[in-house]
Amino acid sequence: VLTEADLEAALNEIMPAGVFHGGFSSEKRATYRPQAFEKMIDKELFYQEALKIGLKIDEDIIQAEREKTIKRLGGKKKFKEALKKAGLSDEQYRGKLQKKHLVKRLIVVEVKEKAQAQVSDEEVKAYYEANKNKFMRPEARRLIHILISVKPEATAEERKAKKARAQEVIDKINAGQDISVVAADYSDGPYRVKGGNLGLVHRGRLYPTLEKEVFKLEPGRLSGIIETIYGYHVVRVEEVKPQEQMRLEDVYQSVQKELTEKKEKQLQEALTARLRGNAQLTYINK
């Protein structure tokens, strides 16, 4: 028998963290209930299968997690208070821990350790060759960046003074002063301590208005004043690294992980379908 309390527990497992900080309404929470309902059933079926095939969990694992919970709650007294509030005895709590770990163990045995879940070198290579367009390192630019920040509430006069300061930056650099020294003296950005050196920056890393102007510049060219919501920017492109094909060695682990996760998902879905097919479920109140 699975109750509303079990459903609430399953719901709490899948809800985004924002829910626990008042980020979602009760209506939004309700939209997750169908997903939690199915998760609750799957967890119980996995638990029953683990018992059926004789899986065991070392008592030391249960005890270690119990002790961890006691420490997290601030001691045995608060732990007992939490159990009482949840309507659980210590024995029932241990049972829940055992159930959780048996479910995890079943997934390891029936999914992760299965030969069908293993990914060979040949599979990784074949996937890489067939999807080379996915593994392109985008164009990047090495930038020196100077920010003259402007507060959102700045007056027109304050903005005018800040813009004049940005023009002063450009004039000093054009007059031959070292841009890194000027950045250290003038910039309000966090990279001023590095002489404004942002390093290599790929598309998508900068504020859109700034990025649009920066990626128009030729190497060695200094921008004009670029205005964004953060203030006035002056940028010089030091180097342009064109888009390039990533090597198999560079992406091997990520490809292997992607293929492994795909296989494990298929195996777990097959396991779930088999267990549901063999189960008799009676819905009292869905």
C-alpha positions, 0 to 999 in steps of 0.5 A: 500500500502506498499512501499520500505520505509516500506521494509527498515524499516522492514529490519532494524528491523531484521538485526543484530546489526553488520550491523549498524557498517559496519559489512555486505556488501550490498550483505549480507544485500540483503539476509535478504530482503525476510525475511523482505518482509514477516515480513512487510506483516505480520505486516500490516495484524496484524495491520489491524486485530487489527483495525478490532477487535477494539483494542485501544492504550492509547494516554499516551503510544504514548506520552511517547514513543515520549518523550523518542525518543526526549530525546534519540535524544538530544531534540526537534530540533534534533527530528524535524530534524530526522523527516524531514530527514525521510520524516515524519510529527509528525502526521505520526510518531505518526501513526507509533507508534500507529501501532507498539503498536497495533501490539504488543497488538494484539499479546498479545490478540490473542497469549499470553493471549490465554488459549492455550498458558498457560502451566500447572504444569502437562505439565512441569513435563511430559516434564521434565520426558520425557527429563531428559537427557537434564537436567544434570548438567555436571561434574565440577572441583574446580580449583586453577589456576596460569597463567604466561602470555606470549605475542604473540610477545615474543622472544624465550629468553622471553618464556624460562624465563617465562617457568622457572618462571612456573617451579619455581611455581611448585617447590615452591608448591611441596616444601610445600608452600601454593598454594594460596600464590604462586598464589597471588605472581606469577599469571598474571591471574585475579583470583590472588586476590582470590589466583587463586581460579576459583571456580567450572568450567564446561567443555567448560569453559576453553581454549581447550588445558588447559581443556584437561589436567585439566580434566585428573587430579585426585583431589589434583593433581598438573599439570605440565606446560600447554602451551596455546596461553596465556602463561604457566598454572599451575593448581591444582584440589581441588574437582571433582563434577560428572555429576548429574541429575538436579531436576525439581525445578531447571529447572521448570522456564526454561522448562515452558518458553520453552514450553510457547514460543513453544505454542506462536509460534504455535499460532502466526503462525496459526494467520498469516496463517489465516490472510494471507488466508483471505487477497488479496495480489498484488505484484507489485515488489517483 
